[in-house]
Amino acid sequence: MGSSLPPFPEPVDGAPSATVRRSQRSGRRLPRRAAIGRRSFVATLKALEELADAGAQVSVHVVDLDTHHHVLSGDDHVTLPIAGLGIVPLLIEVAAGFEDGSLDPLEIVERSAIDQVATAGIWRHLRAPALPLTDLAVLAATAGDPIAVNALLQRVGHDRVRARIEDLGLARTAILDRFRDDRGPDDAPHVAVGTSRELAGLFSALVNSAVVDAAVSAQVSEWLSLNQDLSLVAAPTGLDPFAHDHDQHGLLFINKTGRDRGVRAEAGVLAGPRSGVAYAMIVCFDDLSIAHRLRAHDVFRLLGVELMEYTH
């Protein structure tokens, strides 16, 4: 089912780097190893440290696309819930099916035949009772539409997605279940889980045409370039959420976010005139108030600011 991702490059000696550790386990403050200056991640590290001290689980990985320097990492090996971010391997399997002919992009799927989700999504508001698979892939990538995702997952099947994930070498990433309005005791606890290291590596491989083949990588990257959720890491870029695939200032940006109660996750690629990075961040927190939620969101936006400084 295609080749595995190339081994993720090890950090290069002398790279500007920053590392965080989970403080709620050790009781110690998170060490800061970022170089002081324009290309450091001091603000992000401080915010992650404060979240971890407050009991949140945080995971982050940023790698330079050109040098393969791991410029920021922290608990990037820990498997955490990632909500809708976990559908990226599903999109890869769908694109691979289109490419090898095992799936027809124009195959029509009836909405009434799909497990419904009434609390989110766009398709439930549309008059169209049926859509082709290729349009469902666009809905899934651009809006995280849960019914579209459920339709793709039902058509492709968990076994094929699981095999694709294994083939890509993602040992700690999995799609556990479909989207549901209510998750009961007999259901999987989360839609998907993963690590920031694997997810950053996956996005790096996508833009380097190393996921399955060049055609599949290009198709999935194109879908993700249309994503309209630019409210987290992408907020400081100033990109238009509805038209950012051809930015006039030369920014290359693709991403996918994941949101659930107490979960915020995002992975993507940001490239500017000086350099490019692949990144992933996961924050799991007690969603006790809007203030708790906004505090988690602020960390993603701080990362976005410092990624912009790094790439410009």
C-alpha positions, -999 to 999 in steps of 0.1 A, spaced: 0 0 0 29 24 -7 61 30 10 66 39 47 76 74 57 114 80 58 129 77 93 124 110 111 157 128 111 176 130 144 185 164 157 217 178 142 244 189 166 245 226 170 209 232 160 190 260 178 167 239 199 143 240 228 131 212 249 102 210 275 95 183 300 61 175 317 63 191 350 33 176 366 51 143 369 84 155 383 73 186 402 101 205 386 99 236 364 103 230 327 139 237 316 143 263 289 169 257 263 159 281 236 185 305 223 176 340 234 168 359 203 145 363 173 145 326 164 138 312 199 106 299 214 108 315 248 72 327 249 58 293 238 80 275 263 68 298 292 32 293 283 36 255 280 54 255 313 25 273 330 -1 250 314 18 219 325 22 233 361 -16 238 361 -21 201 353 -25 201 315 -8 176 293 12 193 266 31 179 236 49 198 209 73 191 180 87 215 154 112 205 128 130 227 102 121 214 67 155 223 52 180 214 79 159 188 98 169 205 130 144 197 158 140 233 169 113 226 196 102 194 213 85 184 244 68 151 253 66 145 216 65 108 220 34 107 243 2 94 228 -27 119 234 -62 124 220 -61 145 189 -98 146 178 -103 156 142 -66 160 135 -66 122 134 -85 121 100 -53 129 80 -45 92 76 -80 86 64 -76 113 38 -44 97 27 -61 64 23 -89 80 3 -65 98 -20 -45 65 -25 -78 48 -34 -86 75 -60 -51 71 -74 -50 33 -77 -86 30 -88 -100 11 -59 -122 41 -51 -143 61 -76 -140 99 -67 -175 104 -82 -192 75 -62 -223 90 -46 -229 85 -9 -264 90 6 -263 110 38 -292 90 52 -271 59 51 -244 74 73 -241 76 111 -254 112 118 -239 139 140 -263 167 149 -240 189 169 -215 200 143 -207 201 106 -219 217 73 -234 188 54 -263 185 78 -273 221 68 -271 215 30 -301 205 9 -280 180 -11 -290 145 3 -260 128 -14 -225 138 -24 -196 122 -43 -166 109 -23 -143 136 -36 -166 163 -23 -168 145 11 -130 146 12 -131 184 7 -157 188 34 -137 167 58 -104 185 51 -118 221 50 -144 220 78 -138 188 97 -174 178 88 -182 149 110 -208 133 88 -185 135 58 -157 119 79 -181 92 90 -191 86 54 -155 83 42 -146 60 71 -177 38 65 -168 35 28 -131 28 32 -133 8 65 -112 8 96 -91 -21 84 -78 -2 54 -71 29 74 -53 9 101 -32 -8 74 -23 25 59 -13 39 93 10 9 98 24 12 63 33 49 70 52 38 101 30 57 125 33 34 155 15 57 180 -13 71 158 -47 55 154 -83 63 144 -103 47 171 -139 55 162 -163 76 141 -177 109 153 -206 107 177 -229 132 194 -226 111 226 -197 88 235 -209 60 258 -190 35 280 -190 9 252 -175 34 227 -139 42 222 -130 71 245 -117 93 216 -120 96 178 -82 94 174 -49 95 192 -14 104 181 19 120 190 32 154 180 64 139 167 46 115 143 21 142 132 48 168 125 67 141 106 37 132 86 31 168 74 68 171 66 65 140 44 34 153 27 50 185 15 81 165 4 59 142 -17 70 112 5 35 100 15 26 70 -7 37 88 -38 39 123 -53 3 123 -66 -12 112 -33 9 137 -13 -1 165 -36 -38 156 -34 -39 155 4 -18 187 6 -43 204 -17 -72 193 4 -55 205 36 -45 238 21 -82 246 19 -87 242 57 -107 271 71 -98 267 107 -70 293 111 -79 303 146 -51 286 165 -15 284 152 -24 302 120 -40 332 137 -8 353 136 -3 347 99 -31 370 89 -41 346 62 -77 346 48 -94 315 62 -115 312 30 -87 318 4 -52 312 16 -39 285 -8 -23 312 -30 -11 339 -6 2 371 -22 30 373 3 44 339 -6 33 320 26 29 283 22 5 270 48 -14 237 53 -29 225 85 -54 204 102 -69 210 137 -86 188 162 -111 199 188 -130 181 216 -138 190 251 -105 195 268 -86 187 237 -69 211 212 -45 197 186 -30 211 154 -4 200 129 8 216 97 35 232 76 44 269 75 70 281 50 82 317 45 110 335 27 137 323 51 128 288 61 100 263 65 88 242 94 65 213 101 49 215 135 24 197 158 10 207 192 -14 189 214 -29 203 246 -52 184 269 -67 205 296 -96 207 321 -122 226 301 -138 241 332 -145 276 319 -140 298 289 -109 312 306 -93 277 307 -101 272 270 -87 306 260 -56 299 280 -50 268 259 -58 287 227 -32 314 236 -4 288 236 -12 278 200 -12 315 189 21 321 207 36 292 188 22 307 156 39 341 163 72 324 170 69 302 139 64 333 118 95 349 134 114 317 126 104 315 90 107 352 82 
